[in-house]
Amino acid sequence: MKVAVGEAIPPFRMERVTPERMRTVAAIFRDPTPIHWDRDVTRALGFDGRLLNQTPLNMAYVINMLMAWAGPTCVRRIRAAFPQPVLEGDSVTAHGEVAAVSVHDGGTLAVCDVWLERQDGVRNLVGRAWVALPADTD
């Protein structure tokens, strides 16, 4: 797979963040944090009773984008910050762009700037990912 610096990664879109997914993830992680299930808590925090999506779910949208682009074992490292929460009912899209490419004996590695963007343009996640690219199959 050949890529160039500045190349956009095909986006991954989650049409609607749902409380059902949040409850499932909270159960799997055994996460008792009330911002994921208690509307009175989120109302008191100024989120109008909308539940907050878990950080691992937000990261998963970006990882799904990377895997769809470069394969299921491509992600080598990812670093991210979460400047704004993703709320119940939001529509979010993961985006990425190739920032650097290095070729070495082990293959090709793309360093990618990645972000998750809400429907109103607010970025909920900003980060960088190191992605192993599949070999060309000429």
C-alpha positions as CSV (number, residue, x, y, z in Angstrom):
1,M,0.0,0.0,0.0
2,K,1.5,3.3,-1.1
3,V,0.5,6.5,0.7
4,A,1.7,10.1,0.6
5,V,2.1,12.7,3.3
6,G,-1.1,14.8,3.3
7,E,-3.3,11.9,2.1
8,A,-6.7,11.7,3.8
9,I,-7.7,8.5,5.4
10,P,-11.3,7.5,4.5
11,P,-13.5,8.6,7.4
12,F,-15.5,6.4,9.7
13,R,-18.9,7.7,10.8
14,M,-21.1,6.8,13.8
15,E,-24.5,8.1,12.9
16,R,-25.8,8.2,16.5
17,V,-24.2,7.6,19.8
18,T,-26.7,5.6,21.9
19,P,-27.2,5.0,25.6
20,E,-27.6,1.3,24.9
21,R,-24.0,1.0,23.7
22,M,-22.8,3.0,26.7
23,R,-24.6,0.7,29.1
24,T,-23.1,-2.4,27.3
25,V,-19.6,-1.0,27.5
26,A,-20.1,0.1,31.1
27,A,-21.1,-3.5,32.0
28,I,-18.2,-5.0,30.1
29,F,-15.7,-2.7,31.8
30,R,-17.5,-2.8,35.1
31,D,-17.5,0.9,35.0
32,P,-19.7,2.4,37.7
33,T,-19.1,6.1,36.6
34,P,-22.5,7.7,36.7
35,I,-21.9,10.1,33.7
36,H,-22.5,7.1,31.5
37,W,-26.0,6.1,32.9
38,D,-27.3,8.7,35.4
39,R,-29.1,11.6,33.7
40,D,-29.5,13.5,37.0
41,V,-25.7,13.6,37.3
42,T,-25.1,14.8,33.8
43,R,-27.9,17.4,34.2
44,A,-26.1,18.7,37.3
45,L,-22.8,18.9,35.3
46,G,-24.5,21.1,32.6
47,F,-25.1,18.4,29.9
48,D,-28.9,18.7,29.9
49,G,-29.2,15.1,31.1
50,R,-27.5,13.7,28.1
51,L,-25.2,10.8,28.9
52,L,-21.4,11.0,28.1
53,N,-19.9,8.4,25.9
54,Q,-17.0,6.4,27.3
55,T,-13.5,7.4,26.1
56,P,-12.7,3.8,24.9
57,L,-15.7,4.0,22.6
58,N,-14.6,7.3,21.2
59,M,-11.1,5.8,20.6
60,A,-12.7,2.7,19.0
61,Y,-14.3,4.9,16.2
62,V,-10.8,6.2,15.3
63,I,-9.3,2.7,15.4
64,N,-12.2,1.3,13.3
65,M,-11.3,4.0,10.7
66,L,-7.6,3.0,10.7
67,M,-8.3,-0.8,10.5
68,A,-10.8,-0.3,7.6
69,W,-8.0,1.7,5.8
70,A,-4.9,-0.5,6.5
71,G,-6.2,-3.8,7.9
72,P,-7.1,-5.4,11.2
73,T,-3.6,-5.6,12.7
74,C,-2.3,-2.2,11.5
75,V,-2.4,0.0,14.7
76,R,1.0,0.0,16.4
77,R,0.5,2.9,18.7
78,I,-2.0,5.6,19.3
79,R,-1.9,8.7,21.5
80,A,-4.9,10.9,22.0
81,A,-6.4,13.8,24.0
82,F,-10.1,14.3,24.6
83,P,-10.8,18.0,24.7
84,Q,-14.6,17.7,24.6
85,P,-17.0,14.9,25.5
86,V,-19.1,12.9,23.0
87,L,-22.8,13.0,24.2
88,E,-25.7,10.7,23.7
89,G,-27.4,11.5,20.4
90,D,-24.3,13.0,18.8
91,S,-23.2,12.0,15.3
92,V,-19.4,11.7,15.1
93,T,-16.9,11.1,12.3
94,A,-13.4,9.8,12.7
95,H,-10.9,11.5,10.3
96,G,-7.2,11.1,9.7
97,E,-4.4,12.3,7.5
98,V,-0.9,10.9,6.8
99,A,1.7,13.1,8.5
100,A,4.8,11.0,7.7
101,V,5.9,7.8,6.1
102,S,8.9,5.7,6.9
103,V,10.1,2.6,5.1
104,H,12.4,0.1,6.8
105,D,13.2,-3.6,6.9
106,G,10.0,-4.4,8.8
107,G,7.8,-2.6,6.2
108,T,6.2,0.8,5.9
109,L,4.9,2.8,8.8
110,A,2.6,5.8,8.5
111,V,2.3,8.4,11.2
112,C,-1.2,9.8,11.0
113,D,-2.9,12.7,12.6
114,V,-6.3,11.6,13.8
115,W,-9.4,13.2,15.2
116,L,-13.0,12.6,16.0
117,E,-15.4,15.3,15.0
118,R,-19.0,16.0,16.2
119,Q,-21.7,17.0,13.7
120,D,-21.2,20.7,14.6
121,G,-17.4,20.5,13.8
122,V,-16.2,20.3,17.4
123,R,-13.3,17.9,17.8
124,N,-13.8,15.4,20.6
125,L,-10.5,13.6,20.2
126,V,-7.3,14.7,18.7
127,G,-4.2,12.5,18.4
128,R,-1.6,10.7,16.5
129,A,-1.5,7.0,15.3
130,W,1.4,4.9,14.1
131,V,0.0,2.5,11.5
132,A,1.8,-0.4,9.8
133,L,0.8,-0.4,6.1
134,P,0.2,-3.7,4.2
135,A,2.8,-4.6,1.7
136,D,2.1,-4.0,-2.0
137,T,0.8,-7.1,-3.8
138,D,1.9,-6.4,-7.4
